[in-house]
């Protein structure tokens, strides 16, 4: 991470090369973590490309990073990955889709609101709140009315994210 803080083009190029070429998934994940603070087009593309990494933990890290970096063109790739990944990586993908306010993701995220995996359900609620289309809000309200105590505060916070008076 300290290499990225230097902010030099040389450090950026080195980290991108590590991300693209390192054998060790841990090195690739660390490169993503360092690079997500840098917002050059080269870095955004390298992190986006890491969504195709052979190692799921790297894809997971890349998904969270493209969300944090606001890489909007990652939307279709994230949508394609969502049904294929493990729950842990789905959490990162749903996070990213919420961060980029993907209206196209709403219908794919809705079923995760009612999954038994609580972290996945909570991330789905949070992302739907950030996307805040009428359909997303409708589903959050419906989920709140289902009286799932574990989800109540998460859904209330998500509805607060919508800043919509209609939800009251």
C-alpha positions as CSV (number, residue, x, y, z in Angstrom):
1,X,0.0,0.0,0.0
2,X,2.9,2.4,0.7
3,X,3.9,2.1,-3.0
4,X,0.6,3.4,-4.1
5,X,0.8,6.3,-1.6
6,X,4.0,7.5,-3.3
7,X,1.8,8.2,-6.3
8,X,4.5,7.8,-8.8
9,X,3.8,6.4,-12.2
10,X,6.7,4.0,-11.7
11,X,5.0,2.6,-8.5
12,X,1.7,2.4,-10.3
13,X,3.2,0.5,-13.2
14,X,4.9,-1.9,-10.8
15,X,1.7,-2.6,-8.9
16,X,-0.2,-3.2,-12.2
17,X,2.4,-5.6,-13.3
18,X,2.2,-7.5,-10.0
19,X,-1.5,-7.7,-10.4
20,X,-1.3,-9.0,-13.9
21,X,1.7,-11.3,-13.5
22,X,2.2,-12.5,-9.9
23,X,1.8,-16.3,-9.5
24,X,0.6,-15.9,-5.9
25,X,-3.0,-14.8,-5.4
26,X,-2.1,-13.1,-2.2
27,X,0.3,-10.8,-4.1
28,X,-2.5,-10.0,-6.7
29,X,-5.0,-9.2,-3.9
30,X,-2.4,-6.9,-2.2
31,X,-1.8,-5.1,-5.5
32,X,-5.5,-4.5,-5.9
33,X,-5.8,-3.2,-2.3
34,X,-2.9,-0.8,-3.0
35,X,-4.2,0.3,-6.4
36,X,-7.7,1.1,-5.5
37,X,-6.5,4.4,-4.1
38,X,-5.2,5.3,-7.5
39,X,-7.7,6.4,-10.1
40,X,-5.8,6.4,-13.4
41,X,-7.4,4.7,-16.3
42,X,-4.6,2.1,-16.5
43,X,-5.3,1.1,-12.8
44,X,-9.1,1.1,-13.3
45,X,-8.6,-1.2,-16.3
46,X,-6.2,-3.5,-14.5
47,X,-8.6,-3.9,-11.5
48,X,-11.5,-4.5,-13.9
49,X,-9.4,-7.2,-15.7
50,X,-8.9,-8.9,-12.4
51,X,-12.6,-9.8,-12.4
52,X,-11.5,-12.6,-14.7
53,X,-8.7,-13.8,-12.4
54,X,-8.5,-17.6,-12.1
55,X,-8.5,-17.3,-8.2
56,X,-11.9,-16.5,-6.6
57,X,-10.3,-14.5,-3.8
58,X,-8.7,-12.2,-6.3
59,X,-12.1,-11.8,-8.1
60,X,-13.7,-11.1,-4.8
61,X,-11.2,-8.4,-4.0
62,X,-11.5,-6.9,-7.5
63,X,-15.3,-6.8,-7.3
64,X,-15.1,-4.7,-4.1
65,X,-12.4,-2.5,-5.6
66,X,-14.4,-1.7,-8.8
67,X,-17.3,-0.7,-6.6
68,X,-15.1,1.5,-4.4
69,X,-13.5,3.0,-7.5
70,X,-16.8,3.6,-9.2
71,X,-15.9,1.6,-12.3
72,X,-19.3,1.8,-14.0
73,X,-18.3,-0.1,-17.1
74,X,-17.8,-3.2,-14.8
75,X,-21.6,-3.5,-14.5
76,X,-22.2,-6.2,-17.1
77,X,-19.2,-8.3,-16.0
78,X,-20.4,-8.1,-12.3
79,X,-23.9,-9.1,-13.4
80,X,-22.5,-12.1,-15.3
81,X,-20.3,-13.2,-12.3
82,X,-23.1,-12.8,-9.7
83,X,-24.8,-16.2,-10.1
84,X,-21.5,-18.1,-10.6
85,X,-19.6,-17.1,-7.4
86,X,-19.6,-18.2,-3.8
87,X,-21.6,-16.3,-1.2
88,X,-18.5,-14.4,0.0
89,X,-17.8,-13.1,-3.5
90,X,-21.5,-12.4,-4.2
91,X,-21.4,-10.1,-1.2
92,X,-18.6,-8.1,-2.9
93,X,-20.3,-8.1,-6.2
94,X,-23.6,-6.9,-4.8
95,X,-21.6,-4.2,-2.8
96,X,-20.0,-3.1,-6.1
97,X,-23.4,-3.0,-8.0
98,X,-24.8,-0.8,-5.2
99,X,-21.8,1.5,-5.3
100,X,-22.1,2.0,-9.0
101,X,-25.9,2.4,-8.6
102,X,-26.6,-0.3,-11.1
103,X,-30.3,-0.1,-12.0
104,X,-29.9,-3.2,-14.2
105,X,-28.9,-5.2,-11.1
106,X,-32.1,-4.7,-9.1
107,X,-34.0,-7.8,-10.3
108,X,-30.9,-9.9,-9.7
109,X,-30.3,-8.5,-6.2
110,X,-33.9,-8.8,-5.0
111,X,-33.8,-12.6,-4.3
112,X,-30.7,-12.1,-2.1
113,X,-32.9,-10.1,0.3
114,X,-34.5,-13.3,1.4
115,X,-31.6,-15.6,1.5
116,X,-30.7,-17.4,4.8
117,X,-27.1,-16.1,4.5
118,X,-27.5,-13.0,6.7
119,X,-24.4,-11.1,5.4
120,X,-25.6,-11.6,1.8
121,X,-29.1,-10.5,2.7
122,X,-27.8,-7.4,4.5
123,X,-25.6,-6.4,1.6
124,X,-28.5,-6.9,-0.8
125,X,-30.6,-4.5,1.3
126,X,-27.8,-2.0,1.5
127,X,-27.2,-2.0,-2.3
128,X,-30.9,-1.8,-3.1
129,X,-31.1,1.3,-0.9
130,X,-28.2,2.9,-2.7
131,X,-29.7,2.1,-6.1
132,X,-33.1,3.2,-4.9
133,X,-35.3,2.6,-8.0
134,X,-39.0,2.4,-7.3
135,X,-38.8,-1.4,-7.6
136,X,-35.9,-1.6,-5.2
137,X,-37.7,0.6,-2.6
138,X,-40.9,-1.6,-3.1
139,X,-38.9,-4.7,-2.3
140,X,-37.2,-3.2,0.7
141,X,-40.6,-2.1,2.1
142,X,-42.0,-5.6,1.5
143,X,-39.0,-7.2,3.2
144,X,-39.5,-4.9,6.2
145,X,-43.2,-5.9,6.5
146,X,-42.1,-9.6,6.6
147,X,-40.9,-8.9,10.2
148,X,-37.5,-10.6,9.9
149,X,-36.0,-9.2,13.1
150,X,-32.4,-9.8,12.0
151,X,-32.9,-7.6,8.9
152,X,-35.1,-4.8,10.4
153,X,-32.3,-2.3,11.1
154,X,-30.4,-3.1,7.9
155,X,-33.6,-2.5,5.8
156,X,-34.4,0.7,7.7
157,X,-30.9,2.0,7.0
158,X,-31.2,1.0,3.4
159,X,-34.6,2.8,3.1
160,X,-32.9,5.9,4.7
161,X,-30.3,5.7,1.9
162,X,-33.1,6.2,-0.7
163,X,-34.0,9.6,0.8
164,X,-37.5,9.0,-0.5
165,X,-40.4,10.3,1.4
166,X,-42.6,7.6,-0.1
167,X,-41.2,5.0,2.2
168,X,-42.6,6.5,5.4
